[in-house]
Amino acid sequence: MLLALLLACRHTVSDDATGAPSPTADTATATPFTSPEDPGPYDVGFTTITFTDPRGKQLTAEVWYPAVPQSGDPDRYEPLPIQGNAHRDAAPAEGAPFPLLAFSHGFAGIRYQSIFLTEHLAGHGFVIVSPDHPNNTFLDLEEELSGQVLYERPDDIRFTVDEALRRSAAGDPILGGLLEPDAGYGMVGHSFGAITTMVLAGGIPDYEGVLTFCKTGDSLACRYITDIDGIDAEGHGTRDERVRWSVPMSPGLPFAFQLDGSGLAPVTNALVLAGDRDDVLPYDTEALPVFAGLGHPKTLATFADGGHYAFSDICLILAPLFPDCAEPDAGWIDIPQAQRITRTVVTAYFGLHIKGDDRYTPWLEADTLAAFPELTWTVEP
């Protein structure tokens, strides 16, 4: 899990069975649309926000959003040598409010670790917020605080969502009017961020179970999360009822939700992405038990020869450190292809379920997904 670094729709509120607000058919088909395989109809802007949350904790978050057409080169994500296709502080596109998503980075990740996905989603008409989880990023990692971070991560997301909504309502120069206050949000997370995602989506954590498991069990997490004993769980948030649909990527630690994983049952409407050659959180002993514990309906997207880092941009800057960055030459999945598939299915999933736009449906069906032989798509209604 170490260095799991480098991840215009106006609607009416008409709750479906999941509680997710859905637009009318006429409204959905009136919004700009392109295939989820392709760049979206919007250019992409991003901005960095820093604020102090109700705990007195300072958080820094990246926000991606649909932007008006841009000229010139995209901007870099300082201080790392990462450049995607987004422009800093670009003027937002018309068509607000846009649906909201949140992203949680991996252990020793960073808020812009998966821009291949976050930028793509913004281009398709979403606003995405992604905070750094303090003491657990590429730039400030404190391994001995991993247990405390585990408790605090869900509120890092919750309060970042609150801050984005506050700025939207207050007429912020960039975020003003971009979001609808009561629409809820979709949740995405990679690795450690997948655990954060499942907590916010309703998973009932039993972090003491980690200590019990680690007495005899074998998981990379046991090397880092050793200081849970003695941490007061009071005051740390868990489920956020506003989370509508979730996408855990490279998930693990089912034993953090009761030893048998039964604490995952309240998490429904999840799309799990996992590589069957993950050597950090192994597919058979971590991802599959997580999927088995989740409630129905749920979907599993298995990437043949996929490693842990296919769902991040780590290979852009640290490829020599990670074997799965070697790609097909060493029997791994081609990273650009894995990211293309990820962009397609995640965009379609949120487009259908968060936007309520049926035009995304074909990209979640067998005939279309057959174009991706690397993907096994398992739906459990």
C-alpha positions as CSV (number, residue, x, y, z in Angstrom):
1,M,0.0,0.0,0.0
2,L,3.0,2.3,0.5
3,L,3.2,4.9,-2.2
4,A,-0.2,4.2,-3.7
5,L,0.4,7.4,-5.5
6,L,0.2,8.4,-8.6
7,L,-7.1,9.1,-9.5
8,A,-23.7,20.5,-18.0
9,C,-26.1,18.8,-16.0
10,R,-28.9,20.7,-14.5
11,H,-31.3,18.3,-12.7
12,T,-34.6,18.2,-11.0
13,V,-34.8,16.5,-7.6
14,S,-36.8,13.3,-8.1
15,D,-35.4,10.6,-5.9
16,D,-35.1,7.1,-7.3
17,A,-34.7,3.9,-5.2
18,T,-31.2,4.8,-4.2
19,G,-32.0,8.3,-3.1
20,A,-30.1,9.7,-6.0
21,P,-31.6,12.8,-7.7
22,S,-32.4,12.1,-11.4
23,P,-33.0,14.6,-14.2
24,T,-35.9,14.4,-16.4
25,A,-35.3,12.7,-19.8
26,D,-35.8,16.0,-21.6
27,T,-33.2,17.7,-19.4
28,A,-30.7,14.9,-19.7
29,T,-30.8,14.7,-23.5
30,A,-30.5,18.5,-23.7
31,T,-27.1,18.5,-22.1
32,P,-23.8,18.2,-24.1
33,F,-22.7,14.6,-24.6
34,T,-19.9,12.7,-26.1
35,S,-18.9,9.0,-25.7
36,P,-17.4,8.3,-22.3
37,E,-14.4,6.8,-24.2
38,D,-13.6,10.2,-25.7
39,P,-12.8,13.6,-24.1
40,G,-15.9,15.3,-22.9
41,P,-17.6,18.3,-24.5
42,Y,-16.1,20.7,-22.1
43,D,-12.5,22.0,-21.6
44,V,-11.3,21.4,-18.0
45,G,-10.3,23.9,-15.4
46,F,-8.8,23.3,-12.0
47,T,-8.2,25.3,-8.9
48,T,-6.6,24.8,-5.5
49,I,-8.4,25.6,-2.3
50,T,-7.0,25.8,1.2
51,F,-9.2,26.1,4.3
52,T,-9.5,25.2,8.0
53,D,-12.2,22.7,8.7
54,P,-14.4,22.4,11.9
55,R,-11.8,20.2,13.5
56,G,-9.2,23.0,13.2
57,K,-7.4,21.0,10.6
58,Q,-6.0,22.8,7.5
59,L,-6.8,21.0,4.3
60,T,-5.7,21.6,0.7
61,A,-7.8,20.3,-2.1
62,E,-7.8,20.3,-5.9
63,V,-11.1,21.0,-7.7
64,W,-11.7,20.2,-11.3
65,Y,-14.7,21.6,-13.2
66,P,-16.1,22.1,-16.7
67,A,-14.5,25.2,-18.3
68,V,-15.0,27.4,-21.3
69,P,-12.8,26.7,-24.3
70,Q,-9.1,27.3,-23.6
71,S,-6.1,28.2,-25.6
72,G,-2.5,27.7,-24.8
73,D,-0.7,24.9,-23.0
74,P,-2.3,23.1,-20.0
75,D,-0.9,24.0,-16.6
76,R,1.3,21.8,-14.4
77,Y,0.3,20.4,-11.0
78,E,3.1,21.8,-8.8
79,P,5.4,20.8,-7.3
80,L,5.5,17.5,-9.1
81,P,6.3,17.2,-12.8
82,I,2.7,16.2,-13.8
83,Q,0.8,17.9,-16.6
84,G,-2.5,16.8,-17.9
85,N,-5.1,18.7,-20.0
86,A,-6.5,21.2,-17.5
87,H,-6.0,24.9,-17.2
88,R,-5.6,26.6,-13.8
89,D,-8.4,28.9,-12.7
90,A,-10.1,28.8,-16.1
91,A,-13.5,30.4,-16.4
92,P,-16.3,27.8,-15.7
93,A,-18.5,26.7,-18.5
94,E,-22.2,27.5,-18.7
95,G,-24.7,24.9,-17.7
96,A,-24.3,24.9,-13.9
97,P,-25.1,23.4,-11.5
98,F,-23.0,20.3,-12.3
99,P,-23.0,17.0,-10.3
100,L,-20.4,16.6,-7.6
101,L,-17.8,13.8,-7.1
102,A,-15.1,13.4,-4.5
103,F,-11.8,11.6,-4.8
104,S,-9.6,10.1,-2.1
105,H,-6.0,9.4,-2.9
106,G,-4.0,6.3,-1.8
107,F,-1.5,5.7,0.9
108,A,1.4,8.2,0.3
109,G,-0.6,9.5,-2.7
110,I,-1.5,13.0,-3.5
111,R,-4.7,14.8,-4.4
112,Y,-3.9,14.9,-8.1
113,Q,-2.6,11.3,-8.3
114,S,-5.2,10.2,-10.8
115,I,-5.7,13.1,-13.2
116,F,-6.2,10.7,-16.1
117,L,-9.6,10.2,-14.5
118,T,-10.5,13.4,-12.6
119,E,-9.8,15.6,-15.6
120,H,-11.8,13.3,-17.9
121,L,-14.8,13.4,-15.6
122,A,-14.7,17.2,-15.4
123,G,-14.7,17.3,-19.2
124,H,-17.9,15.2,-19.1
125,G,-19.6,17.7,-16.9
126,F,-18.7,16.9,-13.3
127,V,-17.1,18.9,-10.5
128,I,-14.5,16.8,-8.6
129,V,-13.0,17.7,-5.3
130,S,-9.9,15.9,-4.0
131,P,-8.1,16.8,-0.7
132,D,-4.7,15.9,0.4
133,H,-4.9,13.6,3.5
134,P,-2.4,15.3,5.8
135,N,0.5,13.1,7.1
136,N,-0.4,10.6,4.3
137,T,0.8,12.2,1.1
138,F,3.8,11.7,-1.1
139,L,5.2,14.9,0.3
140,D,4.5,14.6,4.1
141,L,4.2,10.9,4.9
142,E,4.3,10.0,8.6
143,E,3.9,6.3,8.7
144,E,3.6,6.1,12.4
145,L,0.4,8.2,12.1
146,S,-1.3,5.8,9.7
147,G,-3.9,4.6,12.2
148,Q,-4.9,8.2,13.1
149,V,-5.1,9.0,9.4
150,L,-7.4,6.0,8.9
151,Y,-9.8,7.5,11.3
152,E,-9.6,11.0,10.0
153,R,-9.8,10.4,6.3
154,P,-13.6,10.3,5.9
155,D,-14.0,13.7,7.5
156,D,-11.2,15.1,5.3
157,I,-13.6,14.3,2.4
158,R,-16.8,15.3,4.2
159,F,-15.5,18.7,5.1
160,T,-14.0,19.3,1.7
161,V,-17.4,18.6,0.1
162,D,-18.9,21.0,2.7
163,E,-16.4,23.7,1.8
164,A,-17.0,23.3,-2.0
165,L,-20.7,23.7,-1.4
166,R,-20.2,26.7,0.8
167,R,-18.0,28.4,-1.8
168,S,-20.6,27.6,-4.5
169,A,-23.4,29.1,-2.5
170,A,-21.3,32.2,-1.5
171,G,-20.5,33.1,-5.1
172,D,-16.8,32.2,-5.1
173,P,-15.0,33.6,-8.2
174,I,-14.4,30.1,-9.5
175,L,-16.9,27.8,-7.7
176,G,-19.8,30.2,-7.3
177,G,-23.0,28.6,-8.5
178,L,-21.4,25.4,-9.8
179,L,-23.1,23.0,-7.4
180,E,-26.5,22.2,-6.2
181,P,-26.6,22.1,-2.4
182,D,-28.8,19.1,-1.8
183,A,-27.9,16.8,-4.7
184,G,-25.5,14.5,-2.9
185,Y,-22.3,13.3,-4.5
186,G,-20.5,10.3,-5.9
187,M,-17.3,8.9,-4.2
188,V,-14.1,7.5,-5.8
189,G,-11.0,6.3,-4.1
190,H,-7.8,4.4,-4.8
191,S,-6.3,1.8,-2.4
192,F,-6.3,3.5,1.1
193,G,-8.8,5.9,-0.6
194,A,-11.0,2.9,-1.5
195,I,-11.3,2.2,2.3
196,T,-12.2,5.9,2.8
197,T,-14.8,5.5,0.0
198,M,-16.4,2.5,1.5
199,V,-16.7,4.1,5.0
200,L,-18.4,7.2,3.5
201,A,-20.7,5.0,1.4
202,G,-22.0,3.2,4.5
203,G,-19.4,0.6,5.5
204,I,-19.3,0.0,9.3
205,P,-15.7,0.1,10.3
206,D,-14.2,-2.1,13.0
207,Y,-10.7,-0.9,13.1
208,E,-9.9,-3.0,16.2
209,G,-10.5,-5.9,13.9
210,V,-7.3,-4.8,12.0
211,L,-5.3,-5.5,15.2
212,T,-7.0,-8.9,15.6
213,F,-6.4,-9.9,12.0
214,C,-2.8,-8.7,12.0
215,K,-1.9,-11.0,14.9
216,T,-2.0,-13.9,12.4
217,G,-3.1,-12.6,9.0
218,D,-0.9,-11.4,6.2
219,S,-1.6,-8.0,4.7
220,L,0.7,-5.2,3.7
221,A,-1.6,-2.9,5.8
222,C,-0.3,-4.7,8.9
223,R,3.1,-3.1,8.4
224,Y,1.7,0.4,8.7
225,I,-1.5,0.6,10.6
226,T,-0.1,-0.4,14.0
227,D,-1.1,2.5,16.2
228,I,-4.9,2.0,16.2
229,D,-5.0,0.6,19.7
230,G,-5.6,3.5,22.1
231,I,-7.0,5.9,19.5
232,D,-10.4,7.3,20.6
233,A,-12.9,6.7,17.8
234,E,-15.3,9.3,19.2
235,G,-15.6,12.4,17.1
236,H,-14.4,10.8,13.9
237,G,-17.1,10.7,11.2
238,T,-18.1,7.6,9.3
239,R,-21.0,7.4,6.8
240,D,-22.0,10.4,4.8
241,E,-25.7,10.0,3.7
242,R,-25.0,12.3,0.8
243,V,-22.9,9.7,-1.0
244,R,-25.0,8.2,-3.7
245,W,-22.8,5.8,-5.7
246,S,-19.2,4.8,-5.1
247,V,-16.2,3.5,-7.0
248,P,-13.5,1.8,-4.9
249,M,-10.4,1.1,-6.9
250,S,-7.8,-1.4,-5.8
251,P,-9.6,-2.0,-2.6
252,G,-8.5,-4.1,0.4
253,L,-8.7,-4.5,4.2
254,P,-12.1,-6.3,4.3
255,F,-11.2,-7.2,7.9
256,A,-11.4,-3.5,8.8
257,F,-15.2,-3.9,8.4
258,Q,-15.6,-6.8,10.9
259,L,-13.3,-9.8,10.6
260,D,-15.7,-11.5,8.2
261,G,-16.3,-8.3,6.1
262,S,-19.9,-8.1,7.2
263,G,-19.6,-4.4,7.9
264,L,-19.5,-3.8,4.2
265,A,-23.0,-5.0,3.6
266,P,-24.6,-1.5,3.9
267,V,-22.4,-0.4,0.9
268,T,-24.6,-0.8,-2.1
269,N,-24.5,0.6,-5.7
270,A,-20.7,0.2,-5.8
271,L,-18.5,-0.3,-8.8
272,V,-15.3,-2.1,-7.8
273,L,-12.2,-1.8,-10.0
274,A,-9.4,-4.3,-9.4
275,G,-6.4,-5.8,-11.1
276,D,-5.9,-9.6,-10.9
277,R,-2.1,-9.2,-10.6
278,D,-2.2,-6.6,-7.8
279,D,0.9,-7.3,-5.7
280,V,0.1,-4.6,-3.0
281,L,-3.5,-5.6,-2.1
282,P,-3.8,-9.0,-3.8
283,Y,-6.9,-9.7,-5.8
284,D,-7.8,-13.0,-4.2
285,T,-7.2,-12.1,-0.6
286,E,-8.2,-8.5,-0.5
287,A,-10.3,-7.3,-3.5
288,L,-12.5,-10.3,-3.9
289,P,-13.4,-10.5,-0.2
290,V,-14.2,-6.8,-0.3
291,F,-16.5,-7.3,-3.2
292,A,-18.1,-10.4,-1.6
293,G,-18.9,-8.3,1.5
294,L,-20.6,-5.4,-0.3
295,G,-24.3,-5.2,-0.5
296,H,-26.4,-5.5,-3.6
297,P,-26.5,-4.3,-6.3
298,K,-22.8,-4.2,-7.1
299,T,-20.4,-4.6,-10.0
300,L,-16.9,-5.9,-10.3
301,A,-14.6,-4.8,-13.1
302,T,-11.5,-7.1,-13.1
303,F,-8.5,-6.0,-15.2
304,A,-6.5,-8.9,-16.6
305,D,-2.8,-8.6,-15.7
306,G,-3.7,-5.3,-13.9
307,G,-1.5,-4.2,-11.0
308,H,-2.1,-1.9,-8.1
309,Y,-1.1,1.3,-9.9
310,A,-3.0,1.1,-13.1
311,F,-5.6,3.4,-11.6
312,S,-3.1,6.2,-10.8
313,D,-0.6,8.3,-12.7
314,I,2.4,7.0,-10.7
315,C,4.1,5.6,-13.8
316,L,4.5,9.1,-15.1
317,I,7.1,10.0,-12.6
318,L,8.2,6.9,-10.6
319,A,8.0,4.1,-13.2
320,P,11.3,2.4,-12.2
321,L,10.0,1.8,-8.7
322,F,6.9,-0.3,-9.7
323,P,6.9,-3.4,-11.7
324,D,3.5,-3.0,-13.2
325,C,4.7,0.2,-14.9
326,A,6.7,-2.1,-17.2
327,E,3.4,-2.9,-18.9
328,P,3.1,-5.6,-21.6
329,D,6.9,-6.2,-21.8
330,A,6.7,-7.9,-18.4
331,G,3.2,-9.4,-18.8
332,W,1.3,-6.5,-17.2
333,I,-1.7,-4.7,-18.7
334,D,-0.9,-1.7,-20.9
335,I,-1.3,1.3,-18.6
336,P,-2.8,3.7,-21.2
337,Q,-5.3,1.0,-22.1
338,A,-6.2,0.3,-18.4
339,Q,-6.7,4.0,-17.9
340,R,-8.8,4.2,-21.1
341,I,-11.1,1.5,-19.8
342,T,-11.3,3.0,-16.4
343,R,-12.2,6.4,-17.8
344,T,-14.9,4.9,-19.9
345,V,-16.7,2.7,-17.3
346,V,-16.4,5.2,-14.4
347,T,-17.7,8.1,-16.6
348,A,-20.5,5.9,-17.9
349,Y,-21.3,4.7,-14.4
350,F,-21.6,8.1,-12.9
351,G,-23.2,9.5,-16.0
352,L,-26.0,7.0,-15.8
353,H,-26.5,7.0,-12.0
354,I,-25.5,10.5,-10.9
355,K,-26.7,12.4,-13.9
356,G,-29.5,10.0,-14.7
357,D,-28.6,10.1,-18.4
358,D,-29.5,6.9,-20.3
359,R,-27.2,7.8,-23.1
360,Y,-24.3,6.3,-21.0
361,T,-26.0,2.9,-20.7
362,P,-24.4,1.2,-23.7
363,W,-21.0,1.5,-22.2
364,L,-22.1,-0.5,-19.2
365,E,-23.4,-3.4,-21.3
366,A,-21.8,-6.6,-22.5
367,D,-21.8,-5.8,-26.3
368,T,-19.9,-2.6,-25.9
369,L,-17.6,-3.8,-23.1
370,A,-16.6,-6.8,-25.4
371,A,-14.3,-4.2,-27.1
372,F,-12.2,-4.4,-24.0
373,P,-10.8,-8.0,-23.8
374,E,-8.8,-7.0,-20.8
375,L,-12.0,-6.5,-18.8
376,T,-14.2,-9.0,-17.0
377,W,-17.5,-7.3,-16.0
378,T,-19.4,-9.0,-13.2
379,V,-22.8,-7.6,-12.2
380,E,-24.6,-8.9,-9.1
381,P,-28.1,-7.2,-9.0
